[in-house]
Amino acid sequence: MSPHPPHVAVVGAGECGDEEAARAAEVGRRLAEAGAVVVCGGLGGVMEAACRGARAAGGTTVGLLPDDNRARANPHLTVALATGLGEIRNTLIVRDADAVVAIAGGYGTLSEIAFALRIGKRVIGLATWDVRGVEAASDPADAVARALR
């Protein structure tokens, strides 16, 4: 067994509504309570909500930012990595993860889902794109349980 905790990517839109934010925060909290590291794109919306939930539970959060400006990072990151890679960072987020939880989202989220599936990562979807290979979760608790299997 690895001495390192599992890394779970939480992906979704940089802007989201209250319901999506609540789901993401609960996913982040539950992941942290289980000892997982939350990895994300480091900005707002679903990413920020997941980090907020994880940090409230004492968890570790890592954000791979699209630009060189750490000041744009959401305030709930433990580690903010300024990549300067734009959307290419999406592949790094997914590559690092042991599993991916996709919450709602747009085309950026779809690209992360597609890349994760292409390289054989487990993808759990919570009110997100209906893509073959994505495991649909019924709620945040189910999403986290599936991600940590």
Backbone as CSV, one residue per row, in Angstrom:
resi,resn,N_x,N_y,N_z,CA_x,CA_y,CA_z,C_x,C_y,C_z
1,MET,0.846,-1.185,0.000,0.000,0.000,0.000,0.890,1.247,0.000
2,SER,0.476,2.242,-0.721,1.226,3.484,-0.841,1.204,4.253,0.481
3,PRO,2.343,4.871,0.846,2.345,5.694,2.061,1.665,7.045,1.840
4,HIS,1.264,7.321,0.609,0.639,8.595,0.271,-0.875,8.436,0.234
5,PRO,-1.598,9.467,0.678,-3.064,9.392,0.631,-3.548,9.420,-0.810
6,PRO,-4.757,8.917,-1.050,-5.308,8.986,-2.407,-5.522,10.439,-2.826
7,HIS,-5.344,10.687,-4.112,-5.622,11.999,-4.696,-6.881,11.859,-5.534
8,VAL,-7.869,12.675,-5.263,-9.113,12.660,-6.031,-9.305,14.032,-6.647
9,ALA,-9.400,14.061,-7.967,-9.663,15.315,-8.663,-11.150,15.611,-8.594
10,VAL,-11.479,16.841,-8.262,-12.857,17.309,-8.326,-12.880,18.362,-9.422
11,VAL,-13.628,18.077,-10.471,-13.663,18.961,-11.634,-15.082,19.464,-11.856
12,GLY,-15.155,20.680,-12.395,-16.443,21.300,-12.671,-16.229,22.744,-13.063
13,ALA,-17.299,23.422,-13.324,-17.254,24.786,-13.850,-16.652,25.778,-12.861
14,GLY,-16.022,26.798,-13.415,-15.449,27.880,-12.620,-16.494,28.810,-12.045
15,GLU,-17.714,28.705,-12.522,-18.857,29.422,-11.959,-19.979,28.413,-11.818
16,CYS,-20.662,28.429,-10.672,-21.738,27.462,-10.475,-22.804,28.038,-9.563
17,GLY,-23.933,27.385,-9.566,-25.037,27.793,-8.718,-24.911,27.225,-7.317
18,ASP,-25.836,27.607,-6.469,-25.814,27.194,-5.067,-25.892,25.679,-4.895
19,GLU,-26.726,25.026,-5.698,-26.890,23.576,-5.567,-25.602,22.842,-5.938
20,GLU,-24.980,23.259,-7.034,-23.710,22.633,-7.438,-22.628,22.904,-6.402
21,ALA,-22.590,24.129,-5.875,-21.594,24.471,-4.855,-21.790,23.629,-3.595
22,ALA,-23.030,23.422,-3.201,-23.303,22.611,-2.014,-22.853,21.170,-2.233
23,ARG,-23.130,20.618,-3.416,-22.671,19.260,-3.730,-21.147,19.175,-3.686
24,ALA,-20.498,20.153,-4.308,-19.037,20.146,-4.362,-18.429,20.275,-2.970
25,ALA,-18.994,21.145,-2.139,-18.479,21.315,-0.780,-18.621,20.021,0.018
26,GLU,-19.735,19.337,-0.161,-19.924,18.069,0.552,-18.965,17.007,0.043
27,VAL,-18.745,16.965,-1.259,-17.763,16.024,-1.809,-16.386,16.313,-1.219
28,GLY,-15.982,17.584,-1.216,-14.682,17.943,-0.650,-14.563,17.567,0.813
29,ARG,-15.606,17.855,1.569,-15.600,17.523,3.005,-15.456,16.028,3.226
30,ARG,-16.255,15.249,2.500,-16.214,13.801,2.666,-14.872,13.211,2.232
31,LEU,-14.293,13.756,1.171,-12.974,13.288,0.744,-11.935,13.563,1.823
32,ALA,-11.964,14.772,2.382,-11.008,15.122,3.440,-11.198,14.235,4.661
33,GLU,-12.430,13.996,5.038,-12.693,13.141,6.203,-12.173,11.728,5.989
34,ALA,-12.124,11.298,4.725,-11.604,9.969,4.397,-10.083,9.977,4.217
35,GLY,-9.455,11.158,4.336,-8.012,11.243,4.234,-7.475,11.471,2.839
36,ALA,-8.343,11.766,1.878,-7.903,11.994,0.501,-7.467,13.441,0.305
37,VAL,-6.593,13.646,-0.659,-6.182,14.977,-1.098,-7.102,15.384,-2.237
38,VAL,-7.640,16.590,-2.172,-8.487,17.116,-3.239,-7.603,17.883,-4.221
39,VAL,-7.656,17.481,-5.494,-6.891,18.132,-6.559,-7.889,18.785,-7.508
40,CYS,-7.599,20.025,-7.912,-8.528,20.732,-8.790,-7.784,21.773,-9.610
41,GLY,-8.541,22.559,-10.352,-7.967,23.613,-11.177,-7.668,24.895,-10.432
42,GLY,-8.009,24.953,-9.150,-7.586,26.042,-8.296,-8.363,27.341,-8.353
43,LEU,-9.381,27.418,-9.194,-10.121,28.677,-9.334,-11.429,28.618,-8.552
44,GLY,-12.477,29.272,-9.058,-13.743,29.398,-8.346,-14.727,28.288,-8.650
45,GLY,-15.985,28.569,-8.401,-17.075,27.647,-8.711,-16.966,26.328,-7.978
46,VAL,-17.117,25.248,-8.734,-17.052,23.895,-8.168,-15.705,23.665,-7.490
47,MET,-14.635,24.151,-8.106,-13.289,23.953,-7.552,-13.180,24.596,-6.170
48,GLU,-13.614,25.831,-6.054,-13.535,26.536,-4.779,-14.420,25.885,-3.730
49,ALA,-15.617,25.496,-4.119,-16.540,24.875,-3.166,-15.981,23.557,-2.637
50,ALA,-15.403,22.740,-3.508,-14.812,21.471,-3.069,-13.661,21.733,-2.101
51,CYS,-12.847,22.728,-2.406,-11.725,23.072,-1.524,-12.220,23.616,-0.193
52,ARG,-13.254,24.422,-0.219,-13.822,24.976,1.011,-14.297,23.841,1.921
53,GLY,-15.000,22.871,1.345,-15.478,21.731,2.127,-14.334,20.897,2.680
54,ALA,-13.316,20.680,1.863,-12.177,19.877,2.305,-11.407,20.573,3.417
55,ARG,-11.154,21.859,3.259,-10.382,22.601,4.272,-11.154,22.700,5.584
56,ALA,-12.483,22.845,5.499,-13.298,22.904,6.716,-13.174,21.610,7.513
57,ALA,-12.881,20.508,6.818,-12.716,19.210,7.473,-11.245,18.911,7.769
58,GLY,-10.377,19.909,7.584,-8.963,19.725,7.891,-8.161,19.050,6.799
59,GLY,-8.705,19.013,5.586,-8.052,18.319,4.484,-7.027,19.147,3.739
60,THR,-6.341,18.475,2.825,-5.339,19.092,1.961,-5.926,19.287,0.577
61,THR,-5.697,20.476,0.015,-6.202,20.796,-1.316,-5.066,21.317,-2.183
62,VAL,-5.045,20.855,-3.420,-4.016,21.265,-4.376,-4.709,21.807,-5.614
63,GLY,-4.301,22.995,-6.051,-4.871,23.594,-7.246,-3.799,23.840,-8.287
64,LEU,-4.044,23.383,-9.503,-3.153,23.645,-10.632,-3.769,24.780,-11.435
65,LEU,-3.221,25.961,-11.267,-3.770,27.160,-11.880,-3.415,27.250,-13.360
66,PRO,-4.285,27.862,-14.165,-4.030,27.935,-15.604,-2.955,28.945,-15.990
67,ASP,-2.717,29.928,-15.129,-1.779,30.996,-15.487,-0.635,31.064,-14.478
68,ASP,0.114,32.157,-14.511,1.262,32.329,-13.628,0.943,33.143,-12.388
69,ASN,-0.332,33.396,-12.141,-0.735,34.314,-11.087,-1.376,33.574,-9.913
70,ARG,-0.591,33.287,-8.886,-1.111,32.607,-7.702,-2.177,33.435,-6.984
71,ALA,-2.186,34.737,-7.200,-3.178,35.602,-6.548,-4.598,35.274,-7.009
72,ARG,-4.738,34.631,-8.146,-6.073,34.252,-8.649,-6.607,32.984,-7.999
73,ALA,-5.763,32.294,-7.251,-6.157,31.023,-6.632,-7.287,31.233,-5.637
74,ASN,-8.130,30.221,-5.511,-9.185,30.333,-4.505,-8.542,30.281,-3.112
75,PRO,-9.177,30.907,-2.125,-8.560,31.038,-0.807,-8.526,29.757,0.020
76,HIS,-9.079,28.666,-0.509,-9.171,27.427,0.263,-8.133,26.388,-0.173
77,LEU,-7.165,26.813,-0.957,-6.109,25.898,-1.393,-5.015,25.793,-0.340
78,THR,-4.534,24.588,-0.131,-3.358,24.373,0.694,-2.120,24.675,-0.144
79,VAL,-2.155,24.206,-1.402,-1.052,24.407,-2.339,-1.622,24.933,-3.649
80,ALA,-1.096,26.063,-4.113,-1.496,26.641,-5.394,-0.292,26.594,-6.327
81,LEU,-0.408,25.846,-7.414,0.675,25.718,-8.384,0.345,26.543,-9.615
82,ALA,1.116,27.576,-9.869,0.921,28.441,-11.031,1.602,27.781,-12.225
83,THR,0.821,27.150,-13.097,1.405,26.340,-14.175,1.726,27.126,-15.431
84,GLY,0.944,28.178,-15.719,1.125,28.894,-16.973,0.740,28.071,-18.192
85,LEU,-0.022,27.000,-17.980,-0.349,26.059,-19.058,-1.761,26.195,-19.620
86,GLY,-2.548,27.132,-19.119,-3.916,27.262,-19.605,-4.703,25.982,-19.384
87,GLU,-5.531,25.639,-20.376,-6.357,24.438,-20.248,-5.558,23.148,-20.308
88,ILE,-4.330,23.217,-20.767,-3.490,22.013,-20.801,-3.321,21.453,-19.391
89,ARG,-3.455,22.308,-18.387,-3.341,21.836,-17.008,-4.385,20.789,-16.683
90,ASN,-5.507,20.791,-17.418,-6.559,19.802,-17.174,-6.014,18.379,-17.247
91,THR,-5.094,18.153,-18.159,-4.521,16.808,-18.278,-3.674,16.470,-17.058
92,LEU,-2.983,17.449,-16.496,-2.168,17.205,-15.306,-3.042,16.919,-14.088
93,ILE,-4.143,17.637,-13.967,-5.074,17.413,-12.855,-5.556,15.970,-12.882
94,VAL,-5.979,15.537,-14.049,-6.511,14.186,-14.210,-5.400,13.143,-14.083
95,ARG,-4.255,13.422,-14.640,-3.128,12.478,-14.592,-2.727,12.186,-13.151
96,ASP,-2.740,13.215,-12.297,-2.350,13.040,-10.896,-3.363,12.233,-10.101
97,ALA,-4.608,12.303,-10.482,-5.691,11.741,-9.673,-5.765,10.223,-9.742
98,ASP,-6.165,9.648,-8.612,-6.485,8.220,-8.572,-7.903,7.988,-9.084
99,ALA,-8.745,8.991,-8.944,-10.116,8.967,-9.455,-10.538,10.414,-9.665
100,VAL,-11.579,10.610,-10.481,-12.080,11.937,-10.810,-13.565,12.001,-10.468
101,VAL,-13.957,13.059,-9.769,-15.374,13.330,-9.530,-15.718,14.578,-10.333
102,ALA,-16.616,14.419,-11.297,-17.056,15.529,-12.141,-18.424,15.991,-11.652
103,ILE,-18.507,17.295,-11.357,-19.758,17.873,-10.868,-20.214,18.920,-11.869
104,ALA,-21.352,18.634,-12.504,-21.906,19.538,-13.524,-20.811,19.890,-14.520
105,GLY,-20.684,21.166,-14.903,-19.567,21.612,-15.726,-19.867,21.804,-17.190
106,GLY,-18.919,22.464,-17.832,-19.010,22.770,-19.249,-17.996,21.976,-20.052
107,TYR,-17.495,22.595,-21.135,-16.583,21.891,-22.026,-15.237,21.583,-21.386
108,GLY,-14.768,22.427,-20.486,-13.522,22.129,-19.780,-13.660,20.851,-18.963
109,THR,-14.803,20.726,-18.282,-15.085,19.523,-17.507,-15.186,18.318,-18.436
110,LEU,-15.834,18.504,-19.569,-15.950,17.414,-20.539,-14.569,16.967,-21.007
111,SER,-13.659,17.901,-21.215,-12.308,17.524,-21.651,-11.601,16.726,-20.563
112,GLU,-11.803,17.091,-19.310,-11.188,16.342,-18.211,-11.784,14.941,-18.113
113,ILE,-13.086,14.839,-18.283,-13.743,13.532,-18.278,-13.171,12.658,-19.396
114,ALA,-13.104,13.217,-20.604,-12.631,12.454,-21.766,-11.194,11.992,-21.573
115,PHE,-10.325,12.879,-21.115,-8.934,12.497,-20.924,-8.806,11.438,-19.833
116,ALA,-9.534,11.608,-18.743,-9.484,10.620,-17.662,-9.899,9.241,-18.160
117,LEU,-10.987,9.185,-18.911,-11.440,7.894,-19.443,-10.419,7.316,-20.414
118,ARG,-9.830,8.166,-21.222,-8.843,7.717,-22.215,-7.642,7.050,-21.557
119,ILE,-7.213,7.572,-20.403,-6.043,6.988,-19.749,-6.409,5.974,-18.664
120,GLY,-7.683,5.618,-18.599,-8.105,4.539,-17.713,-8.395,4.935,-16.275
121,LYS,-8.641,6.204,-16.032,-8.993,6.640,-14.677,-10.493,6.453,-14.468
122,ARG,-10.857,6.186,-13.221,-12.278,6.092,-12.881,-12.859,7.495,-12.819
123,VAL,-14.016,7.667,-13.424,-14.707,8.954,-13.409,-16.095,8.744,-12.825
124,ILE,-16.374,9.517,-11.803,-17.672,9.476,-11.161,-18.367,10.795,-11.468
125,GLY,-19.574,10.718,-11.963,-20.309,11.909,-12.356,-21.431,12.229,-11.393
126,LEU,-21.549,13.500,-11.081,-22.619,13.980,-10.218,-23.299,15.122,-10.961
127,ALA,-24.443,14.815,-11.590,-25.191,15.799,-12.377,-24.301,16.435,-13.440
128,THR,-23.564,15.596,-14.162,-22.640,16.084,-15.180,-22.959,15.456,-16.524
129,TRP,-22.020,15.544,-17.435,-22.171,15.009,-18.784,-22.512,13.514,-18.749
130,ASP,-23.421,13.103,-19.632,-23.790,11.696,-19.773,-22.869,11.081,-20.822
131,VAL,-21.783,10.519,-20.355,-20.750,9.971,-21.230,-20.538,8.512,-20.860
132,ARG,-20.451,7.662,-21.881,-20.190,6.241,-21.638,-18.888,6.103,-20.856
133,GLY,-18.937,5.321,-19.785,-17.764,5.108,-18.955,-17.774,5.901,-17.664
134,VAL,-18.621,6.916,-17.583,-18.739,7.701,-16.354,-19.729,6.998,-15.437
135,GLU,-19.316,6.765,-14.198,-20.202,6.152,-13.208,-21.086,7.240,-12.610
136,ALA,-22.378,7.130,-12.794,-23.298,8.131,-12.254,-23.493,7.912,-10.762
137,ALA,-23.266,8.960,-9.985,-23.475,8.907,-8.536,-24.811,9.556,-8.208
138,SER,-25.456,9.059,-7.185,-26.771,9.574,-6.804,-26.673,10.826,-5.940
139,ASP,-25.575,10.971,-5.205,-25.398,12.110,-4.309,-23.923,12.203,-3.935
140,PRO,-23.519,13.238,-3.190,-22.104,13.385,-2.843,-21.522,12.193,-2.077
141,ALA,-22.275,11.617,-1.161,-21.776,10.466,-0.404,-21.475,9.296,-1.335
142,ASP,-22.368,9.042,-2.279,-22.172,7.975,-3.258,-20.971,8.276,-4.144
143,ALA,-20.818,9.529,-4.555,-19.692,9.913,-5.402,-18.370,9.639,-4.708
144,VAL,-18.267,10.014,-3.444,-17.023,9.828,-2.695,-16.763,8.332,-2.457
145,ALA,-17.791,7.595,-2.102,-17.610,6.153,-1.892,-17.094,5.485,-3.163
146,ARG,-17.649,5.853,-4.315,-17.200,5.279,-5.582,-15.763,5.702,-5.901
147,ALA,-15.428,6.968,-5.646,-14.093,7.467,-5.946,-13.022,6.781,-5.108
148,LEU,-13.358,6.414,-3.900,-12.374,5.825,-2.991,-12.328,4.306,-3.027
149,ARG,-13.124,3.678,-3.860,-13.092,2.209,-3.983,-11.794,1.746,-4.561
